[in-house]
Structure formats: structure tokens, C-alpha cells
């Protein structure tokens, strides 16, 4: 056993317990959930009245925590539903459920508790639309997107909807309603996911084929359709990313940055569509990861 310190007391923690805690944490997809925290917090800040944007209080923490818990619960329940197909794919067979480290029934209960806790936090906010959007996220992700993944490549577009809702949830928590600014944040997240997912789908196309997922790169092994999707949605992203500046959510510095970032991402999407290599897909993937935090940071900074 190894000792860890909590405050001044040393508490012995068995290695098996530490492993179990790590397995349960991995089920929540913490790296993906970090994106949920960032986008929901950005949505809350940008949706707040200008006089209140400098304050990070209990309502903001409550909104962000609730959104993160709902997203974590959805991730756990999704892995319970897909445990058989996860076991078939190299990149997912080491996950806690298919590897047998966490029982499906225990994971299901864990996911339900997380989701219920998140919805409870959001329902306690004055804005009922916020909890409604979080409930819609769960419904679309688990009841629509998850089963559709085995049936059609269009599931990627369906899955992008709940993926784009966290900033809108944060927006409504501070703004009180859905407006053009919140809708723009939703649209930016929705469009951004497509080139990001197309790059992933190409890099792991063999794995998706083994798992029986009809991703666009599986039904069209040439990659031409995936490349077209990456280019079209990235081009639409450039135009949509200008909306926050147009409606006064952010300013001119953000506008210039958004156009520049979008142009760079579009160039990489075009190169991926033209070459359809693992290297060009990786470049597009990593650029898409960098794009979003830089865009949101600039949007917020230009409002200070």
C-alpha cells in the first residue's frame, strides 16, 4: 500500500482501490469533459450582462458543474451501451468495461447517478430552459445518436448536436433565454465537430470497420466524401464564427482572429480532402483541437 496525504492526515489507500477510482474516472472521459467545462463556462460568461461578466459566482459554478456531470453521465452510459463493439476495436478494447475492470451494472448505476446529479443542479437554477437543454443532450446522445452509430454515417451529424449544446446551456444559465448569440455559439461548436470527426474517422477507419460502425470513411473507403464534408463544414464555420462579432458578443480583434483561424483550418481540410493520408488527417485533427480554445479565449478577451 502507498500513502497519500489529505490535509495533515496520512490515509492508506490500497492499490486496487486507486485502480478502481481511476477506472471510474476514465469512464467519464475527463479530457472530453474538460472541453464541456470550457465551452459551458465560456457560454455562461458571454451570455451574462456586461456588468456581471467579471463575476464568477455560485450560479456559474453550479451551471458548469451540472453540465459537466450530465456530460460525464452520458459518456458512462454510452460506454455501457457500446461495450460489445468497444471490445472489437483496438483503440477502445482497453476501456474499463470491455476489459472487465468495471461491471456494466455498476457503470450503469454510476452513469445514472452522475446524470441525475447534473440535472438536479441545473434544475435548481432559475432558468428552466437550462435543465431542458441538458435533458435534451442526454436524450439525443443516448437514445438517438448511440443506436444510430450502428446504422448510418449520418449519426455523426446527429451526435454533433448534443456535442454543441454545452455552450448554449451555459449561455441560457446566465442570459435567461436562447438568443442569436447563444445560437451562434451552438452553431460554431456544431460545425467545428465535423472536420474534427472526419479526421478521427479517417485515422481509425479500420477500427470502425471492425466495430461495425458505418462511418463515412467506412462506407466510402476512398475518403472523398469525408474530405468534402471536412471542407464544406469548415468553410461554413468561417462564416458562422463571424456572427458573435456582428451581434456584439465580441469585437473586431476576435473577428480578425476567427477569420485567420478558420482560414488555416480550411487550408488543412482542403489538404486532407486532396491527399487523404493519415498525416494530413492528423494535422487537421491537431489543428482542430487548438482552434477551439484559441477562438473562445479571444472571444472572451475581446469582451473584457
Order of alpha helices (4+ residues) and beta strands (2+ residues): beta-beta-alpha-alpha-alpha-alpha-alpha-alpha-alpha-alpha-alpha-alpha-alpha-alpha-alpha-alpha
